[in-house]
């Protein structure tokens, strides 16, 4: 699992570095003669780079979460044990009395 975690860090780190490099290179083309923020192209570059960076970081967080849950399941910390831990903290609200409670399903790997 350490190899998978390392490859995730390298993969998403490379994309983040590439976006940072592209952002800084596009900024080098601006000299004192241009409008800077008044230029629509400059603003669109910033918006596009920020959007792509946000997506890369979001996918990185999602990939880390999936890897974390997979490692927890492989080490024996199943969903049922987690559900039992938080069962005492569940509060029944008055508007859901007639409804069926949510069921936690447990997947066994083996």
NORNOR-V372662 format. One record per residue. RES is the residue in three letters. NEAR is the number of other ideal C-beta (glycine too) atoms within 12 Angstrom. Layout:
BEGIN
res->[RES RES]
near->[NEAR NEAR]
END
This chain:
BEGIN
res->[UNK UNK UNK UNK UNK UNK UNK UNK UNK UNK UNK UNK UNK UNK UNK UNK UNK UNK UNK UNK UNK UNK UNK UNK UNK UNK UNK UNK UNK UNK UNK UNK UNK UNK UNK UNK UNK UNK UNK UNK UNK UNK UNK UNK UNK UNK UNK UNK UNK UNK UNK UNK UNK UNK UNK UNK UNK UNK UNK UNK UNK UNK UNK UNK UNK UNK UNK UNK UNK UNK UNK UNK UNK UNK UNK UNK UNK UNK UNK UNK UNK UNK UNK UNK UNK UNK UNK UNK UNK UNK UNK UNK UNK UNK UNK UNK UNK UNK UNK UNK UNK UNK UNK UNK UNK UNK UNK UNK UNK UNK]
near->[15 10 10 18 20 13 15 26 19 15 19 26 18 16 25 24 17 18 26 20 16 21 23 16 14 20 19 12 16 20 10 6 8 15 13 17 14 10 18 13 17 20 17 14 25 23 15 18 26 18 16 21 24 17 18 25 20 17 19 24 16 16 22 20 15 17 24 19 19 19 18 19 22 17 13 15 18 21 21 18 16 17 19 15 14 13 15 8 10 14 9 13 10 8 7 12 9 9 10 7 13 12 9 17 10 16 14 11 14 7]
END
